[in-house]
Amino acid sequence: MGALLPGLPALAQDSAATADDASSPLPAERFTRPALETDEGGLWGMMDREETRLRRSPFVVRDPELSKYLQDLVCRLAGDHCPDIRVHVVRTPLFNASMAPNGMMQVWTGLLLRAENEAQLAAILGHEIGHYLERHTLERLRDMRSRAAFAQFMGMFGVVGAIGQLGALAGAFAFSREHETRADRLGMRLMKRAGYDGQQAAQVWDNLLGELKITGGRDVGKRSPMMATHPPVETRRDDLLKLAGDASGSTGAAEYQQAISRHRFGWLQDEIRRGQFEESLVLFNRLLARNAQDSQALYARGEVYRLRAGKGDLQDSLNDLTRVTAFEQPPAEAFRALGLVQKQRTNAASAAQAFEKYLAAAPEAADAGLIKNYIAELKP
């Protein structure tokens, strides 16, 4: 299991594991439930109770099709261990995947928003499954001597508590260099066995690091809680590429985008509400570099410019929102945002027109009453 926000593939210093490992057997048979009176059995019992709580959480995304898609992906990676792993999608706009010893896996929507294809997601989940198969969580727990450290570990499985304690939890549950190396090697084997392009593991690292550097500087990997559980070594990308070998294998880009399509716009809005505008702009710019006609990402970037409202931001927002509202099927929210920009620029007629288009596209919007008041104020 990765500590908070580390689902990212970790450094592998020993790059001897390559595609040749893909046909070798997995390192362990399926795990049997340990006796309750043992330390491990007690831990499993606690994780079972946490999983019961998680299933009732309002943060859980309850979409059978998305759950089946992710479960099938995990099964392709985990092989015979598939029946023992249960995937829970948690709606929070941070990059995280984690796995408990009893087979409970959490995947956060901030990760799903940032992954560009199945191969990138497989790299992250394969790394977490590697920790699970190697039983690294149990080894780490045996090293914990204090109640405080154990309480921090338990807190990792509660979304609200975890978000509030990123740095402390990451430091408390950092895997060793050896653990990360072994999980990297095994995760790459699982990924390539499933037929994915292993080089995507390095790409997802580059993408996330690009977001963090915009506010944390070039050495953010040495200081960020998001990276605290993984060795901050400059050659990480090269090591992952050595593990991957050539670029053979699929990426599954179209399949992945289809699987998340029903939720993607909501996740983009969650990212906007996160309030880390500089990081969000790196993400949205990357999405638009991949597809300049991505109306959702274009709206999101325009809205972030509007909310940040720094020097030149309102003009940049106006440019993006004007462009996206000219698309054939723009998000209704783009008209609302455009109206707010024009209102702020004291362009009453254009603001009223945009607000009217918003209400026409979303007549049952929660803020319809407020928007109607704006229109009444703007019209002579």
N, C-alpha and C positions, 0 to 999 in steps of 0.2 A: 504494500500500500504506500502510495506517495503521501507525504505530509501535505499541508495545505498549499494548494495551487502548484504542485510540482508535477502533475501528470505528464509534464514534458519529458521526452526521452532524455535520460541522463548521460553523462560522459562515460564512454567506454575507453579505458586506457589501453586495454589489451585488444587490439584489432584483429586478432587471429581468427575470430569467428566470422565467417563469411557465408556465402550462399552454400558452401559445401556442408554446413551444419544443418541445412534445411531438412534433410531426410533423416536426421538422427532422432531417436525417440525423446519424448519429454522426460524431465528428470524425476518425476514422481508419479505414483499411481494416485487415484482419487483418494481424498482424505476421508477417514471415517470419524464420526463425531467422538471426541474424547470423553472419558468418564467425567461426570459432573464434579466429582470430588477432587479432580486434578486442577492445577493452575490453568492449564489450557482449557479444560472443560468449563471452568468458571468464566473465562474470558469469552468463550463461545456463547454461553448463556447471556452474558451482558450484551454482546453484539446482537443476539436474537431479540432482546428487549428493545435495543436501539432501533433495530430494523422495523419492529412493530410500530414504534413511534413515528419513524420516517414515513411509513405507508399512510399514516393519518395526517401527515403534514400538509398544510396548504401550499408549500413550496414545490411539492411533487407535481410534475407534468403528467397528467393522466391521459395519455394518447396511446391506445393499443397498437396502432400501426407503427408509430415511432418506437415504442418499446420493443415490438417484435423485430424491427429493423436492427436495433442496437443489440438485442439478444442474439440474433442470427450472426451478426458480426463477431460478437464475443465467442460464439460457438465455433466459428471458422478459425479463430485464433487459439482457443483453449482445447479443442479436440475432445478427448474423453472426459475432460473436467467440466464440460459445458453444463451438465445437469446441476452442478454445485454452485454456479455463479448466477446471481440475480442482479439485474441492472435496474437502477432507479435514476431517473432523470430529475434533477433538482433545478428549479428556476431561480438562478441568481447570476448576475452578469460578471462573474469572475472565472478565471481559467483554472479549472480543477477537475481531476479525476482521482478517486481514492478507492481502496479496497480493504475490507476487513478480513480477518482470518476465517470467519464463518461463510465467506463467499458473497457478502454484501458489497456490491459495487455502486458507487455514486458517480454520476457524470453531470457536471454543472453546465448550464446552458451557455455561459460565457465561453466555455471551451467549444461547444458545438457551433457557436456563431463564428469562431475564429478558424476552425478547421476548414480547409478548402475542399477536401475530398475524403473518400473512405480511407485511403492509404495513410493520410496524416492522422486521422482518428485512430486507425489501427496501430500506428506507431505509439501513440499515447496509451491506449488501452492494453496493448501487448506488453508495454513496460510495467504497467500495474499488475497484470496477470503474472509477469515474471516474478515480481515481489511475492505474490501470493503462492506461486508454485514452489519458490525457494523458502517460504515460511519466514521471511525476513521480519514481519511484524512481530511474530512470537519471539524471535531473537532480540529484537529491540526492547520489547517489554521486559524480558528477563534482565536487561541491563538497567532498567529503571528501579531505583532504590527508594524513592520518596513517594508519598501519597500525592504531593503536588504534581509531580511529573505524570503520574498515572491519571490524575484528574484532567490534566491538559490533554492527554491522549483521548480520553473519553469525550472531551469537549469538541474534538475534531469532527464528531459525527452529528453535531447539532449546527445547522446552517447559521442561525443567528449568532450563537456564541462564537462560532468559528470565524465569522467575518470580523468580529470585534477583537480577535486575538491573533491576527495573522502572524505577526513576528514571533510572538512567544511560542505559538504552536509549532511553527516551522522549525524553530531552533530546538524545541524540546524533542521533536520526533525526527530529527535528521537521520537518515540512513548513513551507514558508513560508506566510504569510497568503494570498498569491496562489494557491498550490497548493490550499490548503484551500477557498478561495472557488470556484475552478474545479471542484474535485471535488464540492463541494456542489451547484453549479448543474447539473453533468452528472448527478450521482446523482439529483437530483430529476427531471430530464428522463426518465431511464431508468425511474424508479419510476412516473411518470405515464403514460409510453408503455405500460407493462405493465398499466395499469388500476388502480393502487393509490391509496388516499387519501394524498396527500402530507402531510397534517397529522399523520400518525402519526410522521413524522420528528421533530417537536418533542416529541411525547409520550414517545418512548423516551429523549430527552435528559432530560426532566423526571424520569422514573422513576429513571434512574441517578444523577442529581445528588441526588435525595432520599436515596438510600442513603449517598452520600458525605458529605452535610452532617451526618448524625447524629453522626459522630465528628470530621469535619474542620472544622465550622463553616460559616457562610454563604459565606465566601470560599474554600472548598475548591477551586473551579475554578481559582484562581490558584496553588495550591500542590501539588495532588495529581499524582503521576506519571501517574495514569490520564488526566488532562486536559492533560498537559504539551505534547502535540503540537497542541493546538487553542487558538486565541486565547481567553482568559478574558474574554469580553465579556458584560455583563449582558443585552444585548438579543438574545442568540443565539436564544432561543426565538421572539421576534417576527420575527427575520429569516427563520427557517425557515418560519414561517407565511406570511410574504409570498411566499416562493418557492413554497409549496404552493398558494396560491390558495384556492378553496373546498374543502369537504370531500367533493367528489365522488370516486368511486372505491371499490373494495372494500377491506376489511381482511383477509379470509381467516382470520378467527379460528378457526372450527370446523375448517377444513382443517389449520391449523397445529397446533392442540392434538392432533388425531388423529395427525399425523405424528410428534410427539415423545412420544406417550403411553407407548410401551414403555420409554422411558428416563427419563422425568421423575422418578420416585421416586428412582432412583439419583442423579440430579443434585441433587435436594433433599438427599439424605444427604451428598453431596460438599460442598454448601454448609454444612451443619451442621458437618462436620469442618474446614472452613476456619477456624473459631474466631473469626470476626469477628461476634460475636453481635448487636451493636447494628445493624450493617448488614443482617444476615440478618433481623432482626425487621422492619425496614422493608419488605424484600422480601416476607416472609410475610404481613405485615399487608395489603400491597397485593393479594396473591393472594386473601386471604380477603375483602377488601372487594369484589372482583369476583365471588367465589362463596363464600358463607359455608358451603356444604356441601362444600367442597374438603377431603376427608379427609386427603389427603397433606400439604397445607399446614398443616392444623390439627395433625396429628401433629408436623410439623417445628417449628412454633412452640412446642408444648408441650415438645418435646425440648430446644430452645434455652433455654427458661426453666429446665428442669431442670439443664442443664449450667452455665448462668451462675450460678444459685443465689444471686442477690442478694436484697436485701430484697423480700419478697413474691413472689419468683419461684417458689418451690415451690408456693404456692397457685395462682398463675396456671398453672403446669404441670399441676397436678392438675385444674384446671377444664377445660383444653383436652383433656387425655388422657381424662378421664372422659367428656367429650362425644363425642370421636371414637370411643372404644371402644363407644359405644352405637349407632353407625351400623351399617347393614346389612352392609357389607363393609369394615371398617376395615383398615388395614395391620397385619400381625401385630406389627410392631415397636412399635406403639402400646401393646399389652398389656405388652411387656417394659418400656417406659419407665414405664408406670403402676406396674408392680410395683416398679421402682427408687425411684420417688417415695414410694410407700407404705412401702417398707422404710426409707427415710431418715426418714420421719415416725413410725417404730416402730409402724406399723399392720400387725402380722404377718399376721393373717388375710386382710386385703384384698390385701397384697402376694403372699401365696402363691396366692390365687385368680387374680390377674392373671398371674402367672408360669405357672400351669397352662393358662390360656387361650392364652398365647403358645406354649407347647409343642404344644398341640392344633392351633393354626393353622400352626405351622412346626416339625414334629417333627424335621426334618433340619437345623435351624439349627446354625451352627458353634459357638454358645455353649450348646448344649442341655445339655451336661454341667455347666457352671457354674450354669445356671438350676436344674437338678435339685438341686444342692448347696444353693442358696439355699432351695428349697422344704423340703428336709430340715431345714435350720436353723430355718426359720420355724414349722414345725408342732410342736406340743407332743408 
